[in-house]
Amino acid sequence: MELVRPHTVVLITARPDTWTIKTLDRIEEQTGWRPQDACFAPIGWWNPLAIKEPLLKKDVFPTHGDDSRYIAIESNPRTREMYAKFSIPCFWVTPEGTCLTEGLGRNPPETDVFVT
């Protein structure tokens, strides 16, 4: 959490929007922190790759700016490829919770917005 706490963080998830409050409350309960913005999938969308790109275009870029400096934290390799299409560098997290930087170095590049 210390990595992202000082930045604007946008949670983009394939979870249906009916889980918004429960999900954000659980994050805050476990970490003492909440993302500043969150994008949940409309009911019926369960494929992360299929929903995250439209949410990025429809909600994140218009709200936080096309020219903001973004970094993503993403475990799904296909979704990391999608972020790469938008020149968004990506950390990834293993199922064990280890953060891998894929050549980003020890510290993230200067950033305005983390998406996860």
C-alpha positions in Angstrom: 0.0 0.0 0.0 2.9 2.3 0.7 3.8 2.3 -3.0 0.4 3.7 -4.1 -0.8 5.6 -1.1 0.7 9.0 -2.1 -0.8 8.7 -5.6 -4.2 8.8 -7.2 -5.3 5.2 -7.6 -8.1 3.9 -9.8 -9.4 0.4 -9.3 -10.6 -1.2 -12.5 -12.2 -4.5 -12.0 -14.3 -7.1 -13.8 -16.4 -7.5 -10.6 -20.0 -6.4 -11.2 -20.9 -2.9 -10.0 -23.3 -4.5 -7.5 -20.2 -5.3 -5.5 -18.8 -1.8 -5.4 -19.6 -0.9 -1.8 -18.7 -4.3 -0.4 -15.4 -4.4 -2.3 -14.3 -0.9 -1.4 -15.3 -1.4 2.3 -13.3 -4.7 2.4 -10.2 -3.0 0.9 -10.5 -0.2 3.5 -11.1 -2.7 6.3 -8.0 -4.7 5.4 -5.6 -1.9 4.5 -7.0 1.3 6.2 -7.0 2.9 2.7 -9.3 3.2 -0.3 -8.7 3.9 -3.9 -9.7 7.4 -5.0 -11.7 6.1 -7.9 -13.1 2.7 -8.9 -14.6 1.3 -12.1 -16.7 -1.8 -11.8 -18.2 -3.9 -14.7 -21.8 -3.6 -15.6 -23.7 -6.8 -14.7 -22.9 -9.6 -17.2 -19.3 -8.6 -18.0 -16.9 -11.1 -16.3 -14.0 -11.1 -18.8 -11.3 -8.7 -17.4 -9.7 -8.0 -20.7 -13.1 -7.4 -22.4 -14.2 -4.9 -19.8 -11.0 -3.2 -18.6 -10.2 -1.5 -21.9 -13.7 0.0 -22.3 -13.6 1.2 -18.7 -10.2 2.7 -19.2 -11.4 4.6 -22.3 -14.9 5.5 -21.0 -14.2 6.4 -17.4 -10.5 6.7 -16.5 -9.1 8.8 -19.4 -12.0 11.3 -19.5 -11.8 11.7 -15.7 -8.0 11.7 -15.1 -6.8 12.8 -18.5 -5.4 11.2 -21.6 -2.0 12.8 -21.0 -1.7 11.8 -17.3 1.2 9.6 -16.5 -0.3 6.2 -15.7 1.2 3.0 -14.2 -0.8 -0.2 -13.9 -0.6 -3.0 -11.4 -1.9 -6.1 -13.1 -1.5 -9.9 -12.8 -3.3 -10.9 -16.0 -0.8 -11.0 -18.8 -3.4 -10.3 -21.5 -4.5 -7.2 -19.6 -0.9 -6.1 -19.2 -0.7 -6.3 -23.0 -3.7 -4.1 -23.3 -2.2 -1.5 -21.0 1.0 -1.6 -23.2 -1.1 -0.5 -26.2 -1.7 2.7 -24.3 2.0 3.0 -23.3 1.1 2.4 -19.7 4.0 0.7 -17.9 2.8 -2.2 -15.8 3.9 -3.8 -12.5 2.5 -7.3 -12.0 1.7 -9.2 -8.8 2.1 -12.9 -8.5 -0.6 -15.0 -6.7 1.7 -15.0 -3.7 1.7 -11.2 -3.6 5.2 -10.6 -4.9 5.4 -7.4 -7.0 7.5 -7.8 -10.2 8.5 -4.7 -12.2 9.4 -6.2 -15.6 12.3 -3.8 -16.1 10.8 -0.8 -14.4 13.6 -0.8 -11.8 13.2 -0.6 -8.0 11.1 2.5 -8.1 8.2 3.3 -10.3 8.6 6.0 -12.9 7.1 9.4 -12.2 3.3 8.9 -12.3 0.1 10.8 -11.8 -2.3 7.8 -11.6 -2.1 4.1 -10.7 -4.6 1.8 -12.3 -5.2 -1.6 -10.9 
